[in-house]
Amino acid sequence: MAGTIELVAAGLDPIPTEITLSTVDVHQHLQAALAALDEMPADDAPSDFAFWRAHVGDLRTNAVALDGTPAGTTGGDC
């Protein structure tokens, strides 16, 4: 929970503004989250940043595996 609060404080919203059931949207959201995390300056990152980056990457990998979408069609590999 503390990591989520720190992400919000850093200006990264962990909650999508619109929730849909489309798996394409899930993949796009997770890819956007990874991109936002990768753009965060190291000085601004919370102490558990590596955990959150790995966690979002794992979520994306699992989403791809669950629906059988090739990784290259969802915005690239982690």
N, C-alpha and C positions, 0 to 999 in steps of 0.2 A: 504494500500500500504506500509506503514511504517513497518508493521509486516512482510510482504513478504520480504522486503529488509533486515530486521534483520535476518530472517531465512536463506537467501542466505549468509549473512555475517557470520553466524554461521556455514556455510558449509552444510546446508540442502537445496538441490535444489528442489524448489516447482514445477518445470516444468519437466515432464517426458522427457527422452532423445529420446524416440521413441513413437510417438502417433499412437495408433491402435484403431480400433472400437470394439474390443473384450471386452465383459463385464467381462470376467475372468481377463483380463489384468487390467481393471479399479479396480476391487476388490483387485488384488495383489498390484497394485500401492498404493491404499489407505491404505492397511494393512502395506505396507512397510513404508509409511509416518508416520503412527501411531507408528510403532516400532522405527523409527529414532527419533521421538519426545520424546518417552519414554526414550530413551537412552541419551538424552541431559542432561548434568549436570545442576543442578539448578542454579549454579553461572553463567552459560553461557546463560541461557534462557532470552529472551526478556521480558519486563514487561508485555506484553499482551500474554504471552505463554499459559495461561489457555484458553484464547479465541481461539487461533489457534488450540490447542489440541481438544477442544470441537467441533470446526468447522469441522476439518477433521473427527472426530468421527461421526458427524451428516451426512456428505457427504457419508461416508461408510454405515451407517444405511439406508440412503435414496436409495443408489445404490442397496443394497440388497433388499429393499422393492419394488423397481421399476421393477426388473427383476425376483422377486420371488425366488431367490437363498437362500436356508437355510443358516443362519449365520455361522453355524459350517463348511460349505464347503468352506468358503472364508478366512480361517485363524483364526477363533475364534471370540468371541464377543469383543466389544469395552471395 
